[in-house]
Amino acid sequence: MSTSEIMKVLKEKNFPISERNRVSDFLKNCDFVKFAAGSFSDNEIKNFVKTAEEFVKIRGEQINENPVA
């Protein structure tokens, strides 16, 4: 899926705007590396990984609190 497709799904699923913004920023940085051959420092990469881990952890906790029937 593309960044825009992911963002569309998150909006349709009523993800909070703050989470959508974090995901959008993260994916834009990924696109920068993938499509523009950009690069980041080791520290920036560690921060990106931390952001991804936090998002997965938060969403996982929310899903566990409100499982789909």
Residue pairs with C-beta under 8 A, 6 or more apart in sequence:
1 9
3 24
3 27
3 28
3 30
3 31
6 23
6 27
7 20
7 23
7 24
7 27
10 19
10 20
10 23
11 20
15 23
19 55
19 58
22 51
22 55
23 55
26 48
26 51
26 52
26 55
29 40
29 48
30 48
32 38
33 39
33 40
40 48
